[in-house]
Amino acid sequence: MLRLLRRFRPPAPIDDEIWQRICLDTPWIARLDDVRRWRLRALTARFLHEKTITPLGELSLDIQQCTQLAALCCLPLLEFGHRGWRGWSQLIVYPEAFRVHRSHTDAAGVQHEWEDDLAGESWDAGPLILSWADVQADLAEPDAGFCVAVHEMAHKLDALDGEMDGTPPLPGDWRRRWAQDFQRAYDQLCQEVDTGRETRIDAYATEGPDEFFAVATEYHFSAPRLLRQAMPDVAAHLRRFYGPPPEW
């Protein structure tokens, strides 16, 4: 019964002073127009109402820091709306980059195991995980092409249709054009990396179509001019999907 009551209770509004400080301290939000900033504020309040933010280790987050994290996670949802966070309930925050154990069995049946240090991770139906130190590093250089929070939220959007393939839920015709344009840009970037050419887009995007979409999302918010120059078709799709990016 208590869970049902919370579900239908309206979200608590965000304190004016807290929101003003977040807008000043978060460059991507500061560059939104008034209408989109108010939309983000409403989404952020709902995110805080529906999601649990869990700091780990010795990390402690106050209400302003939690609200800023929620706002960053909501940036990619300004057009898509709150249905973009369907299917999960928790944001886990590590103090710094965290280590995970990986294993993979190749085509020959040989199992490979290794350790990865991650700034963020997103599971299909599990929590979204962020490194607080990396979030702060992104905020310190907002035009450098990195934003781990929107990167991981892009993975959440990608997973909504049941496939992590670099294509979020879209109407049929748009989905076909998106898939064609993204595949072409992805193949070109892979070719550049394979031949040893210096790329304008982070080579991590060649890890797979899902990472390509997530990395391109980071550039949309933190280096949109570079993305337009390097991949104009991809930039146009992301502008339609996410709305106009902050300009630097």
N, C-alpha and C positions, 0 to 999 in steps of 0.2 A: 504493500500500500504506500509506504513512504517513497519508494522508487517511482511509483506512478504519479504521486503528488509532485515530485521534483520535475518529472518529465513535462507536466502540463503547466507548471508555474512559469511565468514569464521571466526571462533573464534579468538579472539586476543591471541597471545602467552603469556605465563606466564613469567614475568620478571625473568631473571636468578638468581638474588640475592634473590628475594622472594622465588623462588623454592628451592634454596640451604638451606635457613634458615628453610623452612618447612621440608625438608629431615632431617636436623639435629635435629629439635625439635619434630619430630613425629616418635617414635621408630619403629612402624610397617612399615613405609615407608623406614626408614634407613636400614632395614634388607632385602629389596627387592634387587634382582640382577639388573644390569644396564638396561637390556632389559625391565624388568617389570616396573622399575621406569620410563623409558621414555614412556612406554605405559600408565602408570598412569598419567603422566604429560599431555599427549594429551587428555585423558578422562576428566581430571580436567578442562582443558581449555574449552572443549565443554560443560561440566556441567555449568560452570560459564556463558557461552554464552546463554544457553537455559533455565536455571532456575533462579528464583528470590530468593535471600536470604534476609529475612525480620527479623531484630532484633526487639524485643518488649520491652516495658517499657523503662527503662533508659539504656538499653544495646546498646552499639555502637560497631560495628565491622569494623576494617580497612581491606584493601585489602588483607593483609597477613592472617588475621584471617578467612576471607571469603574463601580464597583459601585453607587454611588448612581444613576447614569444607567440602568443595567440594571434596578434595582429600580423606578424610575419607569416605565420601559417595560413592566414586568410587572404593575403595579398593575391595569390593565384585564383581566388574564388570570387573576385569582384564581379565578374560576369556570369560565372557558372553557378554561384550561390552555395548555400550550406549543404546541399545534397552532395557536394564534392568531398565531404568528410564522412560519408556513409560507410559503415562496416567496421569501425574501430572506435575505441573509447579512451585511449591513454596516450599522452605525450610524455616520454621518459627523457630526462635531461641528465647527461653525464657532466662532471666538471670539465673534462678535457676529452680529447680523442680516446676512443675505447677500442679494445682489442677483441676480435672475434676469431674463432677457429673455423677454417674452411676445409672442405674435402670434396674431391671430384674424382670420378672414375672415368678414364678416357676410353676411346673406342677399342683399345687393346685389352681392356679389363684391368689396367693398372690404376690403383688408387693413389691420388696425390693429396697431400695435406699441407696446409700452411696457415700462417697467422696474418690477419689484416688489421691495420689501424685505421679506424673509420671516424669521419666527422659527423656522419649521420647514417641512418638506415631506415628503411620502410618495409614492413612485412605486408603481404597481401591482405590479411585479415587480422593483423596484430597491431601492436603499437607503432607510433612514429617515434624515432629516437634521434636526439640531437646532442652534439657536444656544445656546451655553453661557451667554452673558449673559442671555438670556431665561429659560433654565431657572433661573438664580440669582434673577432678578427674581420668578419665580413662587414660589420657595421663601421669599422675603422677605415675600410677601403671600399666604399659602396659602389665605385665605378670600375672595379677591377675584374668583373666578370664572374664573381662568386657570390652565392647566397644559399647556404646549405639548407635553410628552412624551406625555401621555395623549390629547391631541387627535390627534397624528399616529398613535398606535397605534390609535385608533378608525378612522382611514382604512384601516389595514392589515386590521383586522377586517372592515370594510365590503367590502373588495376580495376577500375569501376566496371568495365565491360567484360571482366573475367580473363583478360589476356594482358600480359606485360609486354606489349609490342611497340610501344612508342606512339600509340594512337589512342587518345581518350575517347569517351563516348561522343559521337558526332552524327549529324544527319547524313544519310547515305551518300549524296553527291559530294558533300564537303569531305566526308571521310575518304572517298576514293581519291580526290585531288590531294588531300593531305598526305595520304599514304604514298602517292606517286612522287610528290615534291620532296617529302622527307627522305624517302628511299634514295632518290637521286642525290640529294645533298649528303646523305650519310655515306653512300658509295664513293662519292668524290673525296670526302674527308678521309675515308679509309685508304684510298689510293695515295693521297698526299702523305699520310703517315707511313704507309708501307714503303714508299720510295724515299723516305727520309727528308721530305720537304718540311720546312717550318710552317706551321699552321697558325692561323689567327684565332681559331677556336680550339679550346683545350682538347688535347688528344684523348683524354679520358672518354670523350663522347663516342669514340670508336669501339668501346667495350661491347656495344650492342645497341639496337634501335631504342630500347628503353632508356639507356643512359644518354643516348643522343638527344632524345626529347627532354630529359631532365636537365642536361647541361645547356641546351638551347634556351630552356626556360630561365635559367640563371642569367644568361646573357640578355634576354628580353628585359629583365628588371635592372640589371647592373651594368650592362654595356650595350644598349640597344643600337647605337649608331654602328658599332663594330659588327654586330649581327646583321644589320641591314646591308652593310658593305660586303660581308663574306657570304651571306646566304639570304638574298632578298626574298625568295619565295617562302622560306621557312619563317623569316621575320614577319611577313605579311599574314601568314596563318596564325602566328602567335599573337599578333596585334588584334586580330579578329577574335581569338579565343579568350585572351586575357584582358583586352582593352588596351588603350594607349599606354606605352611604357613611360617611366620617368625619363626625362631627358637631362643629359649632363653637359 
